[in-house]
Amino acid sequence: MSRVLGLVAASCGGVETRFRTELAAPAAARGWRLAITLTPVTARWLAATGELDRLRELTDLEVRSAPRLPGEPRPHPDPGVFLFAPATANSVAKLALGLADNQALTVLGDALGEDGVTVVVGYQVRDSRFRHPAWQGHLAALADAGVRTHRLPAEGPWTGVLDLLP
Ligand SMILES: Cc1cc2nc3c(=O)[nH]c(=O)nc-3n(C[C@H](O)[C@H](O)[C@H](O)COP(=O)(O)O)c2cc1C
């Protein structure tokens, strides 16, 4: 039985191809069952290129970006491991502050409060965001919650962040 990976993506440059080829497909190849959640911007970008359909071929679970209706069943099981990659400066800041104004941040925020759940965040931010006065505080807040954070390489594949998963 495959272990479920909660795989969450935000709207970083390159996500429209590299999320599938450098994260989702390699994770599936390593045996993870993918529970994919996208931020609304990411879902729009991936829908525009037909990439959502290609992602759906990697998992038996719904690729989601919207909350369910009250009374609808939850489409994903509860993963014990989450990878949030690529993560934008925007979504990292919101996650650190506890904001949950979309489905991606809702699942991640819920996971942060659960005992025994591993969360890894791979972010891609420009240097000016890295120097933003609040940024190091956001990373520290996530580290205090046990989150492993990793800056995705500007050059080269994102796949290395999968090695941080248990
Ligand atoms: C083409 C393009 C590439 C972007 N790349 C990044 C990026 O690599 N990292 C980042 O933090 N924001 C990036 N942004 C900005 C985010 O998409 C923007 O802040 C968005 O509101 C984030 O929404 P989300 O975090 O809900 O996905 C990019 C925007 C565009 C239009």
The ligand as a Tripos MOL2 file, in Angstrom:
@<TRIPOS>MOLECULE
LIG
   31    33     1     0     0
SMALL
NO_CHARGES

@<TRIPOS>ATOM
      1 C1          5.2120   34.4670  -14.4150 C.3       1 LIG1
      2 C2          5.2190   34.6520  -12.9110 C.ar      1 LIG1
      3 C3          6.1790   34.0020  -12.1660 C.ar      1 LIG1
      4 C4          6.2080   34.1440  -10.7700 C.ar      1 LIG1
      5 N1          7.1720   33.4940  -10.0570 N.ar      1 LIG1
      6 C5          7.1920   33.6000   -8.7050 C.ar      1 LIG1
      7 C6          8.1690   32.8850   -7.9530 C.ar      1 LIG1
      8 O1          8.9900   32.1340   -8.4760 O.2       1 LIG1
      9 N2          8.1360   33.0450   -6.5980 N.ar      1 LIG1
     10 C7          7.2240   33.8510   -5.9660 C.ar      1 LIG1
     11 O2          7.2740   33.9570   -4.7390 O.2       1 LIG1
     12 N3          6.2640   34.5240   -6.6660 N.ar      1 LIG1
     13 C8          6.2230   34.4100   -8.0150 C.ar      1 LIG1
     14 N4          5.2630   35.0730   -8.7420 N.ar      1 LIG1
     15 C9          4.2660   35.8650   -8.0300 C.3       1 LIG1
     16 C10         3.1000   34.9880   -7.5180 C.3       1 LIG1
     17 O3          2.5410   34.2480   -8.6110 O.3       1 LIG1
     18 C11         2.0370   35.8790   -6.8750 C.3       1 LIG1
     19 O4          2.5880   36.4580   -5.6930 O.3       1 LIG1
     20 C12         0.7610   35.1430   -6.5460 C.3       1 LIG1
     21 O5         -0.1970   36.0660   -6.0440 O.3       1 LIG1
     22 C13         1.0060   34.0630   -5.5100 C.3       1 LIG1
     23 O6         -0.1810   33.3420   -5.2670 O.3       1 LIG1
     24 P1         -0.1660   31.9160   -4.5360 P.3       1 LIG1
     25 O7          0.8920   31.9960   -3.4620 O.co2     1 LIG1
     26 O8         -1.5380   31.7870   -3.9700 O.co2     1 LIG1
     27 O9          0.1170   30.8800   -5.5770 O.co2     1 LIG1
     28 C14         5.2350   34.9510  -10.1320 C.ar      1 LIG1
     29 C15         4.2630   35.5960  -10.8970 C.ar      1 LIG1
     30 C16         4.2590   35.4500  -12.2680 C.ar      1 LIG1
     31 C17         3.1920   36.1520  -13.0860 C.3       1 LIG1
@<TRIPOS>BOND
     1     1     2 1
     2     2     3 ar
     3     2    30 ar
     4     3     4 ar
     5     4     5 ar
     6     4    28 ar
     7     5     6 ar
     8     6     7 ar
     9     6    13 1
    10     7     8 2
    11     7     9 ar
    12     9    10 ar
    13    10    11 2
    14    10    12 ar
    15    12    13 ar
    16    13    14 ar
    17    14    15 1
    18    14    28 ar
    19    15    16 1
    20    16    17 1
    21    16    18 1
    22    18    19 1
    23    18    20 1
    24    20    21 1
    25    20    22 1
    26    22    23 1
    27    23    24 1
    28    24    25 2
    29    24    26 1
    30    24    27 1
    31    28    29 ar
    32    29    30 ar
    33    30    31 1
@<TRIPOS>SUBSTRUCTURE
     1 LIG1         1 GROUP 0 **** ****
